[in-house]
């Protein structure tokens, strides 16, 4: 059996699996219910029929079923071979009744081969004040199924989670209104319980106008605005309607990253991260670093210069592995000669530089570091020392893996004990260019708001 950390994934060779959500049941522990959503490539259900839960325990195709609950477990069965064409993801969800997931001890997910009963993977999860949880997902990639450990909570509850994926949530009729189902139409699946009071509608997300944004070409400005709205929606899912932060971008430029640069993947990442900075910090700037054997600070990403910045500074050129060193060609003011950066993996050096920058340039807001790497991490002791020393500093490290493996301490740091607050998040994706903006921003921002609350409670932030 493979033990997974948050964000990790593995291939699923079994044709039929069972996802067993487990916890330590006992007095005062909220009851937990497992559910599943069947999604298309667009990340949405086709209809409410694609939601499998206790009131609708079997999908029409028979491919996904709620198999029933035992004390401390609830199980979803998925026959991967029977999923209908067009279904590319099965998202495994959960809800907590009369409490939050932070009150549920021993929360974990086990993936089993439904035929042999063999354990395929285990994912131990931690949660906070959320009443809904996205534990993991089965997803189709290049014709093969894989499983990803997600571990993302939803402050808006299971109703909010379901809405985000396209489910129509019936909030119930007025208390005195009789319910008269039409005999000609099957009674709809009503969820949640209509006897409960209807929840307050969430406030509309507030979108900021960043400095220099008005200078952008109309198409770039429109796309940036749409992405800022999605950032705001992702924060709202965590119960946050207003949040200010300084955003720092760190880009791996080691030799194994060359393909990500030449295909334009890194430029696309930088453009999508600019929307995070524009929404969280209205000064119109995002500090940026690149690193390999050595770190190098890039010129600040100015929102008003977004297309030009990508062309000038998101690049891997000037790396010569063989032959005599030649003077750099084509560099303009502010560009980095990537030969000085090298091709190795020395994450601890750039982490130290970012920490020094934050210390030397204090601001009232917290700092969110968006750190992209394709793995090959081996300086585990040095990286762990830097991140442990940064625990009481006003910055949160969100590491994003780009498809490869060997993320080392970056992957499991948030499970290490002996820290005042958890200042690190991690997830990995196979192909970030295929990840939709809503899903990307949801993952990027799933832990940052809870860290802000914990850091304020600990006196790290004011």
C-alpha positions in Angstrom: 0.0 0.0 0.0 1.2 3.5 -0.9 0.9 6.3 1.7 0.1 9.5 0.0 0.7 13.1 1.1 -1.5 16.0 0.1 -1.2 16.7 -3.7 0.4 13.4 -4.5 -1.0 11.0 -7.2 -0.5 7.5 -8.4 -1.7 5.3 -11.3 -4.7 3.1 -10.7 -4.5 -0.2 -12.6 -7.6 -1.8 -11.0 -10.7 -1.6 -13.1 -13.0 -1.3 -10.0 -12.1 0.4 -6.7 -13.6 1.3 -3.4 -12.9 4.6 -1.7 -13.3 4.1 2.1 -13.5 7.2 4.1 -12.5 6.5 7.7 -12.4 8.3 11.1 -12.4 7.6 14.8 -16.0 7.6 15.8 -17.0 8.4 19.4 -18.9 10.7 21.7 -19.0 14.2 20.5 -17.5 13.4 17.1 -19.7 14.6 14.2 -21.2 12.1 11.9 -19.6 11.9 8.5 -21.1 11.1 5.1 -19.2 10.2 1.9 -20.4 11.3 -1.6 -19.1 11.5 -5.2 -19.4 13.8 -8.2 -19.0 12.7 -11.8 -17.4 15.4 -13.8 -16.7 16.1 -17.5 -13.5 17.7 -18.8 -15.0 21.1 -18.0 -15.0 20.2 -14.3 -18.8 20.2 -14.0 -21.5 17.7 -13.7 -23.8 17.1 -16.7 -26.9 17.2 -14.4 -27.9 16.6 -10.8 -27.9 12.9 -11.6 -24.1 13.0 -11.5 -24.1 13.5 -7.7 -24.0 10.2 -5.7 -24.8 10.5 -2.0 -27.0 9.0 0.7 -30.3 10.3 -0.9 -29.2 9.2 -4.4 -27.0 6.2 -3.7 -26.6 4.8 -7.2 -25.6 6.5 -10.4 -27.9 5.7 -13.4 -24.9 4.1 -15.2 -24.2 1.9 -12.1 -20.6 2.9 -12.3 -20.6 4.9 -9.0 -22.4 3.7 -5.9 -22.7 4.7 -2.3 -22.1 1.4 -0.6 -23.2 2.2 2.9 -21.9 3.3 6.2 -20.4 1.4 9.2 -19.3 3.0 12.5 -16.3 5.0 11.5 -16.4 4.3 7.8 -18.4 5.3 4.7 -17.7 3.8 1.3 -18.0 4.8 -2.4 -17.6 2.2 -5.1 -16.4 3.2 -8.6 -16.3 0.8 -11.5 -13.9 2.7 -13.8 -14.7 0.5 -16.8 -18.4 1.4 -16.6 -18.1 5.1 -16.5 -19.9 6.8 -19.4 -17.9 8.5 -22.2 -17.3 12.1 -21.3 -16.8 11.5 -17.6 -13.1 12.3 -16.8 -13.1 12.8 -13.1 -14.8 11.3 -10.0 -14.4 13.6 -7.1 -14.7 12.0 -3.6 -16.4 14.3 -1.1 -17.6 14.3 2.4 -19.8 16.3 4.8 -19.8 16.6 8.6 -23.1 16.7 10.4 -23.5 18.8 13.6 -19.9 19.8 13.7 -16.7 20.4 11.6 -14.1 18.2 10.2 -11.6 19.7 12.7 -13.6 17.8 15.3 -13.2 14.5 13.4 -10.1 12.6 14.6 -8.2 10.1 12.5 -9.7 11.3 9.2 -8.3 9.3 6.3 -9.1 7.8 2.9 -8.2 4.3 1.7 -8.4 3.3 -1.9 -8.9 -0.5 -2.4 -9.0 -2.8 -5.4 -12.7 -3.8 -5.3 -12.0 -7.2 -6.8 -9.0 -8.4 -4.8 -9.6 -6.2 -1.7 -5.9 -5.1 -1.8 -5.1 -1.7 -0.4 -3.8 0.6 -3.1 -3.3 3.8 -1.2 -3.9 5.6 2.1 -4.2 9.3 2.6 -4.3 10.8 6.1 -6.0 14.2 6.3 -6.1 17.2 8.6 -8.9 19.7 8.6 -10.2 22.8 10.4 -13.5 24.6 10.7 -14.9 23.2 7.4 -18.1 21.2 7.2 -17.4 19.8 3.8 -14.3 18.1 2.4 -12.9 17.1 -0.9 -10.7 14.1 0.0 -9.5 12.8 -3.3 -10.3 12.3 -6.9 -10.0 9.7 -9.7 -9.1 11.3 -13.0 -8.4 10.3 -16.5 -5.0 11.2 -18.0 -3.8 10.0 -21.4 -6.4 7.2 -21.4 -5.4 5.9 -18.0 -6.9 6.4 -14.6 -5.0 7.9 -11.7 -5.8 8.9 -8.1 -4.9 12.2 -6.5 -4.9 13.0 -2.8 -6.6 16.4 -2.5 -7.6 17.1 1.1 -9.3 20.4 0.6 -12.0 21.7 3.0 -15.0 23.9 2.1 -16.1 26.6 4.6 -19.3 27.0 2.6 -20.3 23.4 3.4 -21.3 20.6 1.1 -24.0 22.8 -0.5 -21.3 25.2 -1.5 -19.1 22.5 -2.8 -21.9 20.9 -4.8 -22.9 24.3 -6.3 -19.3 24.9 -7.4 -19.4 21.8 -9.6 -22.8 22.6 -11.1 -25.3 20.8 -8.8 -28.7 22.5 -8.3 -29.2 22.7 -4.5 -32.8 22.9 -3.4 -32.9 25.1 -0.3 -36.4 23.9 0.5 -39.9 25.6 0.4 -41.1 28.2 2.8 -42.0 26.6 6.2 -45.9 26.8 5.7 -45.9 25.9 2.0 -47.2 22.4 1.2 -45.1 20.2 -1.0 -47.3 18.7 -3.8 -45.2 16.7 -6.2 -46.5 16.4 -9.7 -47.7 12.8 -10.5 -46.4 13.2 -14.1 -42.9 14.1 -13.1 -40.6 12.0 -10.8 -40.0 13.7 -7.5 -36.7 15.4 -7.6 -33.8 14.5 -5.3 -34.0 17.1 -2.5 -30.7 18.0 -0.8 -30.0 19.2 1.8 -32.9 18.4 4.2 -35.7 20.9 3.3 -36.7 21.0 7.0 -33.5 23.0 7.6 -33.5 26.8 7.3 -32.3 28.0 3.9 -28.6 29.2 4.1 -27.8 32.9 3.6 -26.6 33.5 0.0 -22.8 34.1 -0.1 -21.8 37.7 -0.7 -20.6 38.6 -4.2 -16.8 38.5 -4.5 -15.1 41.9 -4.5 -12.6 42.3 -7.4 -9.8 44.8 -7.1 -8.4 47.1 -9.7 -4.6 46.8 -9.6 -2.3 49.7 -10.5 -1.4 49.7 -14.2 -4.2 47.3 -15.1 -5.9 50.0 -17.2 -2.9 50.1 -19.5 -3.3 46.5 -20.7 -4.7 45.5 -24.1 -8.5 44.9 -23.9 -8.2 41.1 -24.4 -5.5 40.8 -21.7 -7.4 43.0 -19.3 -10.6 41.0 -19.8 -8.9 37.7 -19.1 -7.1 39.2 -16.1 -10.5 40.4 -14.7 -12.1 37.0 -15.2 -9.2 35.3 -13.3 -9.3 37.9 -10.5 -13.0 37.0 -10.1 -12.1 33.4 -9.8 -9.5 34.1 -7.2 -12.1 35.9 -5.2 -14.5 33.0 -5.6 -11.8 30.5 -4.4 -11.2 32.7 -1.3 -14.9 32.9 -0.6 -15.1 29.1 -0.5 -12.7 29.3 2.5 -15.0 31.9 4.2 -12.9 34.9 3.2 -14.4 37.9 1.4 -11.5 40.4 1.8 -7.8 39.5 2.1 -4.7 41.5 1.3 -1.3 39.9 0.7 2.0 40.5 -0.9 2.5 37.7 -3.6 6.0 36.4 -4.5 6.5 34.1 -7.5 9.4 31.6 -7.6 10.1 29.7 -10.8 12.3 26.6 -11.1 14.8 26.9 -14.0 16.8 23.7 -13.5 17.8 21.6 -16.5 14.8 19.3 -16.3 12.4 22.3 -16.6 13.6 23.2 -20.2 10.5 21.5 -21.8 8.1 23.4 -19.6 9.7 26.7 -20.8 9.9 25.8 -24.5 6.3 24.7 -24.5 5.2 28.0 -22.9 4.0 26.2 -19.7 6.0 28.5 -17.4 4.9 31.7 -19.2 1.3 30.5 -18.8 1.8 29.8 -15.1 3.3 33.3 -14.5 0.4 35.0 -16.3 -2.1 33.1 -14.2 -0.2 33.9 -11.0 -0.3 37.6 -11.9 -4.1 37.5 -11.4 -3.5 36.3 -7.8 -1.2 39.2 -7.2 -3.6 41.7 -8.8 -6.5 40.5 -6.7 -4.6 40.3 -3.3 -2.3 43.3 -3.7 -3.5 46.5 -5.5 0.0 47.9 -5.9 0.3 46.3 -9.3 3.5 44.4 -8.6 4.6 40.9 -7.9 8.2 40.1 -6.8 9.7 37.2 -8.7 12.7 34.9 -8.5 14.2 32.1 -10.6 16.6 29.5 -9.4 18.5 26.4 -10.2 22.1 25.9 -8.9 21.9 29.6 -7.9 18.9 31.9 -7.3 18.4 35.2 -9.2 15.8 37.9 -8.5 13.9 38.9 -11.6 12.5 42.4 -12.1 9.2 42.8 -10.4 6.2 41.7 -12.5 4.4 44.9 -13.2 0.7 44.2 -14.0 0.6 47.0 -16.6 3.6 45.4 -18.4 2.3 41.9 -18.2 2.7 40.6 -21.8 6.2 42.2 -22.2 7.4 40.9 -18.8 6.6 37.3 -19.8 8.6 37.6 -23.0 11.5 39.3 -21.4 11.9 37.3 -18.1 10.3 33.9 -18.3 13.0 32.2 -20.2 15.7 29.5 -19.9 18.1 30.7 -22.7 21.8 31.3 -22.2 22.4 27.9 -20.5 25.5 26.3 -22.1 26.2 22.7 -20.9 29.1 22.1 -23.3 31.8 24.1 -25.1 33.5 27.2 -24.1 31.7 30.0 -22.4 30.5 32.7 -24.7 29.4 36.2 -23.9 25.6 36.4 -23.5 23.7 37.3 -26.6 20.4 39.2 -26.8 20.2 40.3 -23.2 18.6 43.6 -22.5 18.5 45.7 -19.3 17.1 43.7 -16.4 17.4 40.3 -18.1 19.1 37.5 -16.2 22.0 35.6 -17.8 20.8 32.1 -17.1 24.3 30.7 -17.3 24.9 32.2 -13.9 21.8 30.4 -12.6 23.0 27.0 -13.7 21.0 23.8 -14.0 21.0 22.2 -10.6 18.5 22.0 -7.7 19.2 24.3 -4.8 15.8 25.3 -3.4 17.2 26.3 0.0 19.2 29.2 -1.5 16.2 30.9 -3.1 14.1 30.2 0.0 16.8 32.0 2.0 16.8 35.0 -0.4 13.0 35.3 -0.2 13.1 35.2 3.6 15.7 38.0 3.6 13.6 40.1 1.3 10.6 39.8 3.5 12.6 40.7 6.6 14.2 43.7 4.9 11.0 45.0 3.3 8.3 44.6 5.9 4.6 45.3 5.0 1.5 45.1 7.1 0.0 42.3 5.0 1.2 38.6 5.0 3.3 37.3 2.1 2.2 34.4 -0.1 5.0 32.6 -1.9 3.9 30.7 -5.0 6.8 28.3 -5.6 6.9 26.1 -8.8 9.2 23.1 -9.2 9.3 19.9 -11.2 10.9 17.9 -8.4 14.4 16.4 -8.1 14.6 17.8 -4.6 17.5 16.4 -2.6 18.7 19.2 -0.2 16.0 18.0 2.3 17.9 18.9 5.5 18.8 22.4 4.3 15.3 23.1 3.0 13.7 21.9 6.2 15.9 24.1 8.3 15.0 27.2 6.2 11.3 26.4 6.4 11.3 25.7 10.1 13.2 28.9 10.8 10.5 30.7 8.7 7.6 29.4 10.8 7.4 32.6 12.9 7.8 34.9 9.9 4.8 36.5 8.2 4.9 34.4 5.0 3.3 31.2 3.7 4.9 28.9 1.2 2.7 27.3 -1.3 4.7 24.7 -3.3 3.3 23.5 -6.7 4.8 20.4 -8.3 4.9 20.3 -12.1 4.5 16.7 -13.1 7.7 15.0 -12.1 8.5 13.4 -8.7 11.0 13.4 -5.8 9.6 16.5 -4.1 11.2 15.3 -0.9 10.6 17.5 2.1 8.4 19.9 0.1 5.8 17.2 -0.1 5.7 16.1 3.5 6.8 19.2 5.4 3.3 20.1 6.5 3.0 16.8 8.4 6.2 17.4 10.4 5.6 18.1 14.1 7.2 20.7 16.3 5.9 23.9 14.6 3.8 26.7 16.0 1.8 27.0 12.8 1.7 25.1 9.5 3.4 27.5 7.1 3.7 25.2 4.1 1.2 23.8 1.5 2.0 21.4 -1.4 0.2 19.8 -4.3 1.4 18.4 -7.6 -0.3 18.2 -11.0 0.5 16.2 -14.1 -0.2 18.9 -16.6 -0.9 22.4 -15.2 -1.8 23.8 -18.6 -4.8 21.5 -18.6 -5.9 22.5 -15.1 -8.8 24.9 -15.3 -8.5 28.3 -13.6 -11.2 27.5 -10.9 -9.5 24.3 -9.9 -6.0 25.8 -10.0 -7.0 28.8 -7.8 -8.9 26.5 -5.4 -5.8 24.4 -4.8 -3.5 27.4 -4.6 -5.6 29.1 -2.0 -7.0 26.2 0.0 -4.6 26.5 2.9 -3.5 30.2 2.9 -6.6 31.6 4.6 -6.4 29.1 7.5 -2.7 29.9 7.9 -3.6 33.6 8.1 -6.1 32.9 10.9 -3.6 30.7 12.8 -0.7 33.1 12.3 -2.9 36.0 13.7 -3.9 33.8 16.7 -0.2 33.0 17.3 0.8 36.7 17.1 2.9 36.2 13.9 0.5 38.5 12.1 -1.2 41.5 13.5 
